[in-house]
Amino acid sequence: MAVPKRKTSKARRDKRRSSVWKLDAPTLELCPNCKEYKRPHRICPSCGQYKGRTVILTEA
């Protein structure tokens, strides 16, 4: 049977239990053109624009 060789310290135990390493929800912002939510600094998936320019042609 596996048994720990050393006692786990309080600091190591608390670091493991902390919520610092857990993922957060992605940040979203409104597209100024179509008002859909999109990730910041990325092309809008619904209208295909970035910084006021059409980058990808999409079906309208």
PQR file with spaces between the fields and no chain letter, atoms N, CA, C, O and H, PARSE charges and radii, in Angstrom:
ATOM       1  N    MET     1       0.842   -1.177    0.000 -0.4000 1.5000
ATOM       2  CA   MET     1       0.000    0.000    0.000 -0.0000 2.0000
ATOM       3  C    MET     1       0.892    1.246    0.000  0.5500 1.7000
ATOM       4  O    MET     1       1.880    1.299    0.732 -0.5500 1.4000
ATOM       5  N    ALA     2       0.551    2.236   -0.809 -0.4000 1.5000
ATOM       6  CA   ALA     2       1.360    3.447   -0.906 -0.0000 2.0000
ATOM       7  C    ALA     2       1.099    4.357    0.288  0.5500 1.7000
ATOM       8  O    ALA     2      -0.042    4.673    0.624 -0.5500 1.4000
ATOM       9  H    ALA     2      -0.251    2.192   -1.404  0.4000 1.0000
ATOM      10  N    VAL     3       2.198    4.765    0.916 -0.4000 1.5000
ATOM      11  CA   VAL     3       2.117    5.633    2.084 -0.0000 2.0000
ATOM      12  C    VAL     3       3.038    6.811    1.845  0.5500 1.7000
ATOM      13  O    VAL     3       4.153    6.613    1.365 -0.5500 1.4000
ATOM      14  H    VAL     3       3.125    4.508    0.643  0.4000 1.0000
ATOM      15  N    PRO     4       2.613    8.058    2.166 -0.5600 1.5000
ATOM      16  CA   PRO     4       3.502    9.212    1.981  0.2800 2.0000
ATOM      17  C    PRO     4       4.762    9.079    2.830  0.5500 1.7000
ATOM      18  O    PRO     4       4.698    8.661    3.986 -0.5500 1.4000
ATOM      19  N    LYS     5       5.903    9.434    2.253 -0.4000 1.5000
ATOM      20  CA   LYS     5       7.161    9.332    2.981 -0.0000 2.0000
ATOM      21  C    LYS     5       7.331   10.483    3.957  0.5500 1.7000
ATOM      22  O    LYS     5       7.901   10.310    5.035 -0.5500 1.4000
ATOM      23  H    LYS     5       5.955    9.774    1.313  0.4000 1.0000
ATOM      24  N    ARG     6       6.831   11.673    3.579 -0.4000 1.5000
ATOM      25  CA   ARG     6       6.943   12.856    4.425 -0.0000 2.0000
ATOM      26  C    ARG     6       5.577   13.518    4.576  0.5500 1.7000
ATOM      27  O    ARG     6       4.695   13.368    3.730 -0.5500 1.4000
ATOM      28  H    ARG     6       6.368   11.814    2.704  0.4000 1.0000
ATOM      29  N    LYS     7       5.431   14.245    5.664 -0.4000 1.5000
ATOM      30  CA   LYS     7       4.190   14.994    5.895 -0.0000 2.0000
ATOM      31  C    LYS     7       4.111   16.153    4.903  0.5500 1.7000
ATOM      32  O    LYS     7       5.101   16.855    4.693 -0.5500 1.4000
ATOM      33  H    LYS     7       6.148   14.367    6.351  0.4000 1.0000
ATOM      34  N    THR     8       2.959   16.356    4.302 -0.4000 1.5000
ATOM      35  CA   THR     8       2.763   17.494    3.410 -0.0000 2.0000
ATOM      36  C    THR     8       2.649   18.758    4.253  0.5500 1.7000
ATOM      37  O    THR     8       1.832   18.834    5.170 -0.5500 1.4000
ATOM      38  H    THR     8       2.156   15.785    4.473  0.4000 1.0000
ATOM      39  N    SER     9       3.480   19.749    3.930 -0.4000 1.5000
ATOM      40  CA   SER     9       3.495   20.978    4.728 -0.0000 2.0000
ATOM      41  C    SER     9       2.208   21.775    4.507  0.5500 1.7000
ATOM      42  O    SER     9       1.498   21.582    3.520 -0.5500 1.4000
ATOM      43  H    SER     9       4.144   19.687    3.185  0.4000 1.0000
ATOM      44  N    LYS    10       1.933   22.666    5.444 -0.4000 1.5000
ATOM      45  CA   LYS    10       0.729   23.501    5.336 -0.0000 2.0000
ATOM      46  C    LYS    10       0.803   24.410    4.117  0.5500 1.7000
ATOM      47  O    LYS    10      -0.210   24.666    3.466 -0.5500 1.4000
ATOM      48  H    LYS    10       2.510   22.823    6.245  0.4000 1.0000
ATOM      49  N    ALA    11       1.995   24.895    3.810 -0.4000 1.5000
ATOM      50  CA   ALA    11       2.144   25.784    2.653 -0.0000 2.0000
ATOM      51  C    ALA    11       1.853   25.031    1.349  0.5500 1.7000
ATOM      52  O    ALA    11       1.150   25.541    0.477 -0.5500 1.4000
ATOM      53  H    ALA    11       2.818   24.687    4.339  0.4000 1.0000
ATOM      54  N    ARG    12       2.396   23.824    1.225 -0.4000 1.5000
ATOM      55  CA   ARG    12       2.161   23.036    0.009 -0.0000 2.0000
ATOM      56  C    ARG    12       0.696   22.651   -0.110  0.5500 1.7000
ATOM      57  O    ARG    12       0.125   22.699   -1.200 -0.5500 1.4000
ATOM      58  H    ARG    12       2.967   23.410    1.933  0.4000 1.0000
ATOM      59  N    ARG    13       0.091   22.274    0.992 -0.4000 1.5000
ATOM      60  CA   ARG    13      -1.327   21.911    0.996 -0.0000 2.0000
ATOM      61  C    ARG    13      -2.194   23.104    0.602  0.5500 1.7000
ATOM      62  O    ARG    13      -3.119   22.960   -0.198 -0.5500 1.4000
ATOM      63  H    ARG    13       0.554   22.236    1.878  0.4000 1.0000
ATOM      64  N    ASP    14      -1.901   24.280    1.158 -0.4000 1.5000
ATOM      65  CA   ASP    14      -2.710   25.457    0.875 -0.0000 2.0000
ATOM      66  C    ASP    14      -2.498   25.974   -0.546  0.5500 1.7000
ATOM      67  O    ASP    14      -3.423   26.514   -1.153 -0.5500 1.4000
ATOM      68  H    ASP    14      -1.150   24.396    1.808  0.4000 1.0000
ATOM      69  N    LYS    15      -1.287   25.812   -1.079 -0.4000 1.5000
ATOM      70  CA   LYS    15      -1.051   26.192   -2.476 -0.0000 2.0000
ATOM      71  C    LYS    15      -1.891   25.336   -3.415  0.5500 1.7000
ATOM      72  O    LYS    15      -2.433   25.834   -4.402 -0.5500 1.4000
ATOM      73  H    LYS    15      -0.535   25.373   -0.586  0.4000 1.0000
ATOM      74  N    ARG    16      -1.996   24.060   -3.106 -0.4000 1.5000
ATOM      75  CA   ARG    16      -2.799   23.172   -3.937 -0.0000 2.0000
ATOM      76  C    ARG    16      -4.273   23.520   -3.849  0.5500 1.7000
ATOM      77  O    ARG    16      -4.990   23.425   -4.846 -0.5500 1.4000
ATOM      78  H    ARG    16      -1.556   23.656   -2.305  0.4000 1.0000
ATOM      79  N    ARG    17      -4.730   23.916   -2.691 -0.4000 1.5000
ATOM      80  CA   ARG    17      -6.147   24.221   -2.494 -0.0000 2.0000
ATOM      81  C    ARG    17      -6.536   25.614   -2.962  0.5500 1.7000
ATOM      82  O    ARG    17      -7.726   25.911   -3.067 -0.5500 1.4000
ATOM      83  H    ARG    17      -4.148   23.993   -1.882  0.4000 1.0000
ATOM      84  N    SER    18      -5.571   26.472   -3.243 -0.4000 1.5000
ATOM      85  CA   SER    18      -5.894   27.846   -3.632 -0.0000 2.0000
ATOM      86  C    SER    18      -6.550   27.855   -5.008  0.5500 1.7000
ATOM      87  O    SER    18      -6.379   26.925   -5.796 -0.5500 1.4000
ATOM      88  H    SER    18      -4.604   26.231   -3.158  0.4000 1.0000
ATOM      89  N    SER    19      -7.281   28.889   -5.277 -0.4000 1.5000
ATOM      90  CA   SER    19      -8.006   28.979   -6.546 -0.0000 2.0000
ATOM      91  C    SER    19      -7.271   29.854   -7.553  0.5500 1.7000
ATOM      92  O    SER    19      -7.868   30.272   -8.545 -0.5500 1.4000
ATOM      93  H    SER    19      -7.419   29.645   -4.636  0.4000 1.0000
ATOM      94  N    VAL    20      -5.996   30.143   -7.327 -0.4000 1.5000
ATOM      95  CA   VAL    20      -5.236   31.007   -8.224 -0.0000 2.0000
ATOM      96  C    VAL    20      -5.052   30.359   -9.589  0.5500 1.7000
ATOM      97  O    VAL    20      -5.096   31.048  -10.608 -0.5500 1.4000
ATOM      98  H    VAL    20      -5.511   29.804   -6.522  0.4000 1.0000
ATOM      99  N    TRP    21      -4.849   29.053   -9.625 -0.4000 1.5000
ATOM     100  CA   TRP    21      -4.518   28.367  -10.875 -0.0000 2.0000
ATOM     101  C    TRP    21      -5.740   28.015  -11.700  0.5500 1.7000
ATOM     102  O    TRP    21      -5.600   27.554  -12.832 -0.5500 1.4000
ATOM     103  H    TRP    21      -4.813   28.493   -8.798  0.4000 1.0000
ATOM     104  N    LYS    22      -6.951   28.221  -11.158 -0.4000 1.5000
ATOM     105  CA   LYS    22      -8.160   27.837  -11.882 -0.0000 2.0000
ATOM     106  C    LYS    22      -8.450   28.825  -13.009  0.5500 1.7000
ATOM     107  O    LYS    22      -8.159   30.015  -12.889 -0.5500 1.4000
ATOM     108  H    LYS    22      -7.065   28.596  -10.238  0.4000 1.0000
ATOM     109  N    LEU    23      -9.017   28.334  -14.086 -0.4000 1.5000
ATOM     110  CA   LEU    23      -9.286   29.156  -15.257 -0.0000 2.0000
ATOM     111  C    LEU    23     -10.465   30.094  -15.016  0.5500 1.7000
ATOM     112  O    LEU    23     -11.407   29.764  -14.295 -0.5500 1.4000
ATOM     113  H    LEU    23      -9.254   27.367  -14.184  0.4000 1.0000
ATOM     114  N    ASP    24     -10.390   31.271  -15.635 -0.4000 1.5000
ATOM     115  CA   ASP    24     -11.477   32.237  -15.587 -0.0000 2.0000
ATOM     116  C    ASP    24     -12.245   32.188  -16.905  0.5500 1.7000
ATOM     117  O    ASP    24     -11.774   31.639  -17.901 -0.5500 1.4000
ATOM     118  H    ASP    24      -9.625   31.539  -16.220  0.4000 1.0000
ATOM     119  N    ALA    25     -13.412   32.763  -16.883 -0.4000 1.5000
ATOM     120  CA   ALA    25     -14.194   32.857  -18.114 -0.0000 2.0000
ATOM     121  C    ALA    25     -13.498   33.833  -19.060  0.5500 1.7000
ATOM     122  O    ALA    25     -12.906   34.806  -18.594 -0.5500 1.4000
ATOM     123  H    ALA    25     -13.795   33.209  -16.074  0.4000 1.0000
ATOM     124  N    PRO    26     -13.551   33.605  -20.379 -0.5600 1.5000
ATOM     125  CA   PRO    26     -12.876   34.511  -21.305  0.2800 2.0000
ATOM     126  C    PRO    26     -13.527   35.890  -21.318  0.5500 1.7000
ATOM     127  O    PRO    26     -14.739   36.024  -21.150 -0.5500 1.4000
ATOM     128  N    THR    27     -12.698   36.907  -21.520 -0.4000 1.5000
ATOM     129  CA   THR    27     -13.188   38.282  -21.589 -0.0000 2.0000
ATOM     130  C    THR    27     -13.878   38.499  -22.932  0.5500 1.7000
ATOM     131  O    THR    27     -13.379   38.067  -23.971 -0.5500 1.4000
ATOM     132  H    THR    27     -11.713   36.797  -21.656  0.4000 1.0000
ATOM     133  N    LEU    28     -15.019   39.167  -22.906 -0.4000 1.5000
ATOM     134  CA   LEU    28     -15.758   39.449  -24.123 -0.0000 2.0000
ATOM     135  C    LEU    28     -16.019   40.936  -24.226  0.5500 1.7000
ATOM     136  O    LEU    28     -16.148   41.621  -23.212 -0.5500 1.4000
ATOM     137  H    LEU    28     -15.425   39.518  -22.062  0.4000 1.0000
ATOM     138  N    GLU    29     -16.097   41.437  -25.444 -0.4000 1.5000
ATOM     139  CA   GLU    29     -16.459   42.837  -25.685 -0.0000 2.0000
ATOM     140  C    GLU    29     -17.395   42.889  -26.876  0.5500 1.7000
ATOM     141  O    GLU    29     -17.474   41.948  -27.665 -0.5500 1.4000
ATOM     142  H    GLU    29     -15.992   40.881  -26.269  0.4000 1.0000
ATOM     143  N    LEU    30     -18.105   44.004  -26.995 -0.4000 1.5000
ATOM     144  CA   LEU    30     -19.057   44.173  -28.089 -0.0000 2.0000
ATOM     145  C    LEU    30     -18.338   44.613  -29.357  0.5500 1.7000
ATOM     146  O    LEU    30     -17.464   45.478  -29.317 -0.5500 1.4000
ATOM     147  H    LEU    30     -18.042   44.769  -26.354  0.4000 1.0000
ATOM     148  N    CYS    31     -18.709   44.015  -30.469 -0.4000 1.5000
ATOM     149  CA   CYS    31     -18.193   44.438  -31.768 -0.0000 2.0000
ATOM     150  C    CYS    31     -18.841   45.783  -32.106  0.5500 1.7000
ATOM     151  O    CYS    31     -20.064   45.899  -32.027 -0.5500 1.4000
ATOM     152  H    CYS    31     -19.419   43.312  -30.500  0.4000 1.0000
ATOM     153  N    PRO    32     -18.061   46.801  -32.480 -0.5600 1.5000
ATOM     154  CA   PRO    32     -18.665   48.102  -32.789  0.2800 2.0000
ATOM     155  C    PRO    32     -19.518   48.086  -34.059  0.5500 1.7000
ATOM     156  O    PRO    32     -20.360   48.966  -34.243 -0.5500 1.4000
ATOM     157  N    ASN    33     -19.316   47.106  -34.929 -0.4000 1.5000
ATOM     158  CA   ASN    33     -20.054   47.054  -36.185 -0.0000 2.0000
ATOM     159  C    ASN    33     -21.393   46.334  -36.031  0.5500 1.7000
ATOM     160  O    ASN    33     -22.437   46.893  -36.368 -0.5500 1.4000
ATOM     161  H    ASN    33     -18.632   46.391  -34.779  0.4000 1.0000
ATOM     162  N    CYS    34     -21.373   45.100  -35.524 -0.4000 1.5000
ATOM     163  CA   CYS    34     -22.595   44.293  -35.490 -0.0000 2.0000
ATOM     164  C    CYS    34     -23.160   44.106  -34.083  0.5500 1.7000
ATOM     165  O    CYS    34     -24.218   43.497  -33.922 -0.5500 1.4000
ATOM     166  H    CYS    34     -20.525   44.646  -35.250  0.4000 1.0000
ATOM     167  N    LYS    35     -22.467   44.623  -33.055 -0.4000 1.5000
ATOM     168  CA   LYS    35     -22.918   44.558  -31.654 -0.0000 2.0000
ATOM     169  C    LYS    35     -22.996   43.133  -31.103  0.5500 1.7000
ATOM     170  O    LYS    35     -23.719   42.882  -30.139 -0.5500 1.4000
ATOM     171  H    LYS    35     -21.608   45.117  -33.185  0.4000 1.0000
ATOM     172  N    GLU    36     -22.255   42.197  -31.707 -0.4000 1.5000
ATOM     173  CA   GLU    36     -22.159   40.833  -31.175 -0.0000 2.0000
ATOM     174  C    GLU    36     -20.954   40.776  -30.241  0.5500 1.7000
ATOM     175  O    GLU    36     -20.028   41.577  -30.366 -0.5500 1.4000
ATOM     176  H    GLU    36     -21.667   42.400  -32.490  0.4000 1.0000
ATOM     177  N    TYR    37     -20.969   39.837  -29.314 -0.4000 1.5000
ATOM     178  CA   TYR    37     -19.837   39.667  -28.414 -0.0000 2.0000
ATOM     179  C    TYR    37     -18.704   38.946  -29.132  0.5500 1.7000
ATOM     180  O    TYR    37     -18.933   38.010  -29.898 -0.5500 1.4000
ATOM     181  H    TYR    37     -21.722   39.186  -29.212  0.4000 1.0000
ATOM     182  N    LYS    38     -17.458   39.402  -28.868 -0.4000 1.5000
ATOM     183  CA   LYS    38     -16.281   38.796  -29.465 -0.0000 2.0000
ATOM     184  C    LYS    38     -15.135   38.910  -28.484  0.5500 1.7000
ATOM     185  O    LYS    38     -15.198   39.699  -27.541 -0.5500 1.4000
ATOM     186  H    LYS    38     -17.272   40.162  -28.245  0.4000 1.0000
ATOM     187  N    ARG    39     -14.077   38.121  -28.700 -0.4000 1.5000
ATOM     188  CA   ARG    39     -12.880   38.205  -27.878 -0.0000 2.0000
ATOM     189  C    ARG    39     -12.114   39.472  -28.251  0.5500 1.7000
ATOM     190  O    ARG    39     -12.106   39.843  -29.424 -0.5500 1.4000
ATOM     191  H    ARG    39     -14.026   37.480  -29.466  0.4000 1.0000
ATOM     192  N    PRO    40     -11.480   40.142  -27.311 -0.5600 1.5000
ATOM     193  CA   PRO    40     -10.735   41.355  -27.649  0.2800 2.0000
ATOM     194  C    PRO    40      -9.515   41.052  -28.525  0.5500 1.7000
ATOM     195  O    PRO    40      -8.896   39.997  -28.388 -0.5500 1.4000
ATOM     196  N    HIS    41      -9.177   41.969  -29.413 -0.4000 1.5000
ATOM     197  CA   HIS    41      -8.033   41.901  -30.319 -0.0000 2.0000
ATOM     198  C    HIS    41      -8.140   40.727  -31.285  0.5500 1.7000
ATOM     199  O    HIS    41      -7.128   40.139  -31.665 -0.5500 1.4000
ATOM     200  H    HIS    41      -9.679   42.826  -29.524  0.4000 1.0000
ATOM     201  N    ARG    42      -9.357   40.387  -31.680 -0.4000 1.5000
ATOM     202  CA   ARG    42      -9.570   39.308  -32.639 -0.0000 2.0000
ATOM     203  C    ARG    42     -10.628   39.725  -33.654  0.5500 1.7000
ATOM     204  O    ARG    42     -11.418   40.634  -33.399 -0.5500 1.4000
ATOM     205  H    ARG    42     -10.180   40.865  -31.371  0.4000 1.0000
ATOM     206  N    ILE    43     -10.638   39.067  -34.788 -0.4000 1.5000
ATOM     207  CA   ILE    43     -11.634   39.335  -35.825 -0.0000 2.0000
ATOM     208  C    ILE    43     -12.993   38.891  -35.303  0.5500 1.7000
ATOM     209  O    ILE    43     -13.105   37.848  -34.659 -0.5500 1.4000
ATOM     210  H    ILE    43      -9.996   38.328  -34.995  0.4000 1.0000
ATOM     211  N    CYS    44     -14.027   39.681  -35.580 -0.4000 1.5000
ATOM     212  CA   CYS    44     -15.382   39.330  -35.172 -0.0000 2.0000
ATOM     213  C    CYS    44     -15.846   38.124  -35.984  0.5500 1.7000
ATOM     214  O    CYS    44     -15.823   38.176  -37.214 -0.5500 1.4000
ATOM     215  H    CYS    44     -13.937   40.528  -36.103  0.4000 1.0000
ATOM     216  N    PRO    45     -16.263   37.046  -35.334 -0.5600 1.5000
ATOM     217  CA   PRO    45     -16.672   35.859  -36.099  0.2800 2.0000
ATOM     218  C    PRO    45     -17.981   36.034  -36.847  0.5500 1.7000
ATOM     219  O    PRO    45     -18.244   35.298  -37.798 -0.5500 1.4000
ATOM     220  N    SER    46     -18.812   36.994  -36.441 -0.4000 1.5000
ATOM     221  CA   SER    46     -20.105   37.131  -37.104 -0.0000 2.0000
ATOM     222  C    SER    46     -20.050   38.070  -38.307  0.5500 1.7000
ATOM     223  O    SER    46     -20.694   37.800  -39.321 -0.5500 1.4000
ATOM     224  H    SER    46     -18.598   37.592  -35.668  0.4000 1.0000
ATOM     225  N    CYS    47     -19.289   39.176  -38.215 -0.4000 1.5000
ATOM     226  CA   CYS    47     -19.259   40.110  -39.356 -0.0000 2.0000
ATOM     227  C    CYS    47     -17.915   40.133  -40.072  0.5500 1.7000
ATOM     228  O    CYS    47     -17.835   40.656  -41.184 -0.5500 1.4000
ATOM     229  H    CYS    47     -18.766   39.395  -37.391  0.4000 1.0000
ATOM     230  N    GLY    48     -16.849   39.584  -39.476 -0.4000 1.5000
ATOM     231  CA   GLY    48     -15.559   39.494  -40.144 -0.0000 2.0000
ATOM     232  C    GLY    48     -14.764   40.784  -40.165  0.5500 1.7000
ATOM     233  O    GLY    48     -13.880   40.937  -41.007 -0.5500 1.4000
ATOM     234  H    GLY    48     -16.913   39.159  -38.573  0.4000 1.0000
ATOM     235  N    GLN    49     -15.047   41.716  -39.270 -0.4000 1.5000
ATOM     236  CA   GLN    49     -14.329   42.981  -39.249 -0.0000 2.0000
ATOM     237  C    GLN    49     -13.382   43.053  -38.067  0.5500 1.7000
ATOM     238  O    GLN    49     -13.607   42.441  -37.022 -0.5500 1.4000
ATOM     239  H    GLN    49     -15.766   41.591  -38.586  0.4000 1.0000
ATOM     240  N    TYR    50     -12.297   43.832  -38.263 -0.4000 1.5000
ATOM     241  CA   TYR    50     -11.338   44.105  -37.203 -0.0000 2.0000
ATOM     242  C    TYR    50     -10.862   45.526  -37.364  0.5500 1.7000
ATOM     243  O    TYR    50     -10.351   45.893  -38.421 -0.5500 1.4000
ATOM     244  H    TYR    50     -12.114   44.329  -39.112  0.4000 1.0000
ATOM     245  N    LYS    51     -11.022   46.331  -36.334 -0.4000 1.5000
ATOM     246  CA   LYS    51     -10.645   47.748  -36.330 -0.0000 2.0000
ATOM     247  C    LYS    51     -11.270   48.507  -37.492  0.5500 1.7000
ATOM     248  O    LYS    51     -10.614   49.334  -38.125 -0.5500 1.4000
ATOM     249  H    LYS    51     -11.438   46.033  -35.475  0.4000 1.0000
ATOM     250  N    GLY    52     -12.543   48.226  -37.773 -0.4000 1.5000
ATOM     251  CA   GLY    52     -13.272   48.960  -38.795 -0.0000 2.0000
ATOM     252  C    GLY    52     -13.023   48.506  -40.214  0.5500 1.7000
ATOM     253  O    GLY    52     -13.608   49.066  -41.141 -0.5500 1.4000
ATOM     254  H    GLY    52     -13.076   47.554  -37.259  0.4000 1.0000
ATOM     255  N    ARG    53     -12.166   47.499  -40.422 -0.4000 1.5000
ATOM     256  CA   ARG    53     -11.880   47.017  -41.770 -0.0000 2.0000
ATOM     257  C    ARG    53     -12.434   45.615  -41.914  0.5500 1.7000
ATOM     258  O    ARG    53     -12.404   44.823  -40.972 -0.5500 1.4000
ATOM     259  H    ARG    53     -11.691   47.044  -39.669  0.4000 1.0000
ATOM     260  N    THR    54     -12.947   45.310  -43.115 -0.4000 1.5000
ATOM     261  CA   THR    54     -13.429   43.968  -43.395 -0.0000 2.0000
ATOM     262  C    THR    54     -12.234   43.083  -43.717  0.5500 1.7000
ATOM     263  O    THR    54     -11.521   43.319  -44.693 -0.5500 1.4000
ATOM     264  H    THR    54     -12.971   45.954  -43.880  0.4000 1.0000
ATOM     265  N    VAL    55     -12.020   42.069  -42.895 -0.4000 1.5000
ATOM     266  CA   VAL    55     -10.886   41.171  -43.046 -0.0000 2.0000
ATOM     267  C    VAL    55     -11.323   39.868  -43.703  0.5500 1.7000
ATOM     268  O    VAL    55     -10.636   39.335  -44.574 -0.5500 1.4000
ATOM     269  H    VAL    55     -12.599   41.878  -42.102  0.4000 1.0000
ATOM     270  N    ILE    56     -12.479   39.364  -43.270 -0.4000 1.5000
ATOM     271  CA   ILE    56     -13.022   38.127  -43.813 -0.0000 2.0000
ATOM     272  C    ILE    56     -14.408   38.427  -44.371  0.5500 1.7000
ATOM     273  O    ILE    56     -15.242   39.027  -43.692 -0.5500 1.4000
ATOM     274  H    ILE    56     -13.037   39.797  -42.562  0.4000 1.0000
ATOM     275  N    LEU    57     -14.649   38.007  -45.604 -0.4000 1.5000
ATOM     276  CA   LEU    57     -15.988   38.170  -46.173 -0.0000 2.0000
ATOM     277  C    LEU    57     -16.897   37.081  -45.638  0.5500 1.7000
ATOM     278  O    LEU    57     -16.585   35.895  -45.735 -0.5500 1.4000
ATOM     279  H    LEU    57     -13.972   37.520  -46.156  0.4000 1.0000
ATOM     280  N    THR    58     -18.030   37.493  -45.070 -0.4000 1.5000
ATOM     281  CA   THR    58     -18.995   36.532  -44.525 -0.0000 2.0000
ATOM     282  C    THR    58     -20.321   36.682  -45.243  0.5500 1.7000
ATOM     283  O    THR    58     -20.593   37.713  -45.859 -0.5500 1.4000
ATOM     284  H    THR    58     -18.283   38.457  -44.992  0.4000 1.0000
ATOM     285  N    GLU    59     -21.140   35.654  -45.160 -0.4000 1.5000
ATOM     286  CA   GLU    59     -22.468   35.709  -45.746 -0.0000 2.0000
ATOM     287  C    GLU    59     -23.323   36.672  -44.929  0.5500 1.7000
ATOM     288  O    GLU    59     -23.424   36.531  -43.710 -0.5500 1.4000
ATOM     289  H    GLU    59     -20.919   34.817  -44.660  0.4000 1.0000
ATOM     290  N    ALA    60     -23.932   37.637  -45.584 -0.4000 1.5000
ATOM     291  CA   ALA    60     -24.735   38.633  -44.864 -0.0000 2.0000
ATOM     292  C    ALA    60     -26.204   38.287  -44.909  0.5500 1.7000
ATOM     293  O    ALA    60     -27.027   39.016  -44.355 -0.5500 1.4000
ATOM     294  H    ALA    60     -23.850   37.751  -46.574  0.4000 1.0000
